[in-house]
């Protein structure tokens, strides 16, 4: 999994080999709905969701 977020953008781009590396836009509030949230057609497991939330938290200062 790869998460990339540009400065001042409210979303990150998620790339995952399970998605054939197709970019998917993800926002932090999408992760707060459930413990293991679906993002569009993507179902993250607990480890992936926590990793992605960590990415958002560590880049919060850029938004």
C-alpha positions in Angstrom: 0.0 0.0 0.0 1.1 3.5 -0.8 -0.5 6.7 0.5 0.3 10.1 -1.0 -1.1 13.4 -0.1 -0.3 16.8 -1.6 0.0 19.9 0.6 -3.4 21.5 1.5 -5.4 18.8 -0.2 -8.2 17.2 2.0 -7.7 13.8 0.4 -4.9 11.3 -0.1 -4.3 9.0 -3.0 -4.2 5.3 -2.0 -2.4 2.8 -4.2 -2.6 -0.9 -3.5 -1.6 -4.0 -5.4 -5.0 -5.5 -4.6 -6.4 -2.7 -6.7 -4.0 -3.2 -9.6 -2.3 0.0 -8.4 -5.3 2.1 -9.6 -5.3 5.4 -7.6 -8.3 5.8 -5.1 -9.0 9.1 -3.3 -9.4 8.7 0.4 -10.4 11.3 3.0 -9.8 10.9 6.8 -13.5 11.1 7.7 -14.0 8.0 5.5 -12.0 6.0 8.1 -14.0 7.2 11.1 -17.3 5.6 10.2 -16.5 2.0 11.1 -13.6 0.2 12.7 -12.9 -1.6 9.3 -14.5 0.8 6.7 -15.3 0.2 3.1 -13.9 2.9 0.8 -16.0 2.8 -2.3 -15.6 -0.8 -3.5 -12.6 -1.3 -1.3 -12.8 -3.2 2.0 -9.8 -2.5 4.3 -8.8 -4.9 7.0 -8.1 -3.6 10.5 -4.3 -3.3 9.9 -4.7 -1.4 6.7 -7.3 1.0 8.2 -5.0 1.7 11.1 -2.0 2.2 8.9 -3.9 4.6 6.7 -5.2 6.6 9.7 -1.6 6.8 10.9 -0.7 8.3 7.5 -3.4 10.9 7.9 -2.4 11.8 11.5 1.3 12.1 10.6 0.5 14.5 7.7 -2.2 16.5 9.5 0.1 19.6 9.6 0.2 19.7 5.8 -3.5 20.2 5.4 
